[in-house]
Amino acid sequence: MPTTVLKTFSVLKNHLKLKVDPDYVSIDNIIFKLHYRATFLILLAGCLLVSTREFIGEHIRCTSDTGVPNHVIDTFCFFTSTFTVVKHMNQTAVEEGEVPHPGVGPMSKKDDVVHHAYYQWVPFVLFFQALLFYLPHYIWRSTEGGRLKFLVSGLHLASLAVRDEKIEVDGMYIPTRGDRDEKIRQIRSGFINRLHLNRPWAYYLGFCEVLNFTNVLSQIYLTNSFLGGAFLHLGTAVQEAGHNHEDKMNPLDEIFPKVTKCTFHKYGPSGSIQKHDALCVMALNIINEKIYIFLWYWFILLAIMTGLGLLWRVLTMTLHARSLIFNKLVFSMACPGKYNPWNVLRVTNDYHFGDWLFLYYIAKNLDNYVFKELLYQLAEDLEERKQARYNTIPMEEYEPLKKAT
């Protein structure tokens, strides 16, 4: 069994980054990663669980009279549907032995029944949902185009650059001081000369964050529709059933019945239609109920965190050019260390939000000492741009502009 489990989930190993990539560049945040990494893997693992037969054997096993082979009944009931009888969904009747299983018992044509056909589609729906959670990341990565990586690659060990020749340590090269200075110059040039191009970069990131939030809410309602309207209150219903001592049915037995009924018709020897009433054991629902209970909690938690992430994005748009304390807090989280150049954080007041956000992600991917040098030099570049503006405007407009800045 352990070997089988490892084989089943070996397809997920390529999506688990347990080793630290020295060239890794962060282009998003932890909440974004919860969508395209954590949720994607959770849904993919659920898809694999309900697709394999190594854990629970056959997904469905049906028994009938000797007139029809069991494998025929199994196949028929799996690709059509099974059902439970509503009037037999009674916990007291089950406990007193009036019916053998919840929803299973004698019935007439007038009795209400609930058909269960979702189990055929569970692996496909889970896989489709996994793709939808990965889609915003794919759009963002394609739109970002490696712009950040192009700028900051090669600077992960730049704070150790104290010599004029490269040093190799464990297969990685520590750049020279000249390499470091040249790379910082390239970042300065790329940032200053492409200020207007940085703004769409931030807009696309914000759009994909909104897309994440829209997607998780849509997935909640999609799952609810898939389970016949039972998903929205699934967690609360299970909790109430666990604390309720009355003789009420466990909602999991209603939504994910373990034993169901199935009707098979065939022609008899004389050409008349014969009805065969089968009893089916739904072993797959043992896994299904665990998956969807977990997804209920996970989707709600993910939706709340994603919503808070959007509120944080709105807060950064509002305060990035208004509060020095806010900038100090944000950049200390992005690039912690003792070399905090807060005396030049005034540079952020003159940038558009898109430029500010791009600078923030540069800070996330640089060593604190290197970012300090970069920010000092960006402040100098900004001062030069201001002086150039002053030298090209009429004298009567110079004083008001000077006071404004």
Buried (B, 14 or more C-beta within 10 A) or exposed (E): EEEEEEEBBEEEEEEEEEEEEEEEBBBBBEBBBBBBBBBBBBBBBBBBBBBBEEBBEEBBBBEBEEEBEEEBBBEBBBEEBBBBBBBBBBBEBBEEEEBEBBBBBEBEEEEEBBEBEBBBEBBEBBBBBBEBBBBBBEBBBEBBEEBBBEBBBBBBBBBBBEEEEEBEEEEEEBBBEEBBBEBBEBBBEBBBEBBEBBBEBBBBBBBBBBBBBEBBBEBBEBBBEBBEEBBBEBBEBBEEBEEEEEEEBBBBBBBBBBBBBBBBEEEEEEEEEBEBEBBBBBBBBEBBBBBBBEBBEBBEEBBEBBBEBBEBBEEBBEBBBEBEEBBEEBBBEBBEEEEBBEEBBEBBBBBBBBBBBBBBBBBBBBBBBBBBBBBBBBBEBBEEEBEEEBEEEEEEEEEEEEEEE
